[in-house]
Amino acid sequence: MQPLDTAALHAELATCPGWGLSGGQIERTFGFPDFVRSMRFVNELAAEAERVQHHPDILVRYSRVTLGLSTHDAGGITGKDFAFARFADRVRARMGDA
């Protein structure tokens, strides 16, 4: 798998509101009402990451979870990263304020 070129990267970012570039990866911070809900989100992402063998960098700060995605084997950002970003967005949307 090859890293996306600049044009493709920006085209993909345009389809993923809330995600941005940061230090060679795509990144987004998600907010939650409390720590328990943050961890529910992280646990669901962890299960999917294992299933697809694509693991994000995850930073938990009580009610905020920051995800960073890049494909280390490819040396950059690939379609796999955007697929996982969309998965994370769907999980968050499904959780609502729960």
N, C-alpha and C positions, 0 to 999 in steps of 0.2 A: 504494500500500500504506500502510495506517494503522498507527501504533504500537499495540501491545496496551494495553488498559486495565489497571488495577492487578489486578483479579480474574483476568483471563486470563493476565497475566504470572506471577502466583503459581501459578496452576494449571499452566502450562507448566513452571515451575521445579520443581514437585513431581514431574514426570515425568523430570527430568534430574538424577539424583544427582551430586553433586560440583560442580555449577554454582551460582553465586550472583550477586547483584547487586553491582556495583562501579562507581561513577562513571557511571551512565547506560548501562551495558552489562551483558551477562552475561559471566561470567569463570570460567575453570577453569585450574588448573595441573596438568600431567601430568608424572609422573616417569619417567625412563628410566635404564638402567644406565650409559650413557655418552653423550658428545657425538654420536658417529656415529649412534646410534639416535635421538637427539633430532632430528637433521637429516633422517633418513629419514622420520620422522613429519611434519616441517615440509614436506618436498618433496611428500609425498602430499597434504597439505592445500593446498599452493600450486596443484597441478594441478587439484584440484577447485574451488578458489576461482576460478581462471580460467575453468573450464568453466561455472560457474553465475554468474559475474560478481558474486560476493559475497565480499569480502575481509576477513578478520579482522585485528585487530591481533595481532601475534605478538612475544613477548619470549622469547628463548632465553638461558638461563643454564646453560651446560654440559649438565647432565643433567635440566634442568627447562624445560618449555615452557609459557608462559602464553598463553592465547588470550582475547581480548576481542572480543565481537561486539555490534554494533548496526547498524541500517540507517540510514546517514547521510542518504540521500535522503528517508527517511520521518521523520527527526528523532527516532528512538527505537528501541525493541526491537520487532521484528516476528516473525512466524512464520518468515521466512527465517533469522533468527538461530538459532532453535531447531532448524531443519532442519540447519543447518551444525553446530551443537553435537552433534547426534545422529550426524552423519557422523563427526566427530572422535572421538566415543566408540567408534564401530564400528571405526575405523582402529586406535585404541589397543588395543582388546580383541583384534583380529586379530593385532596385533604380539606380544602376550604379552610375554615378556622378551627377545625376539629383537632 
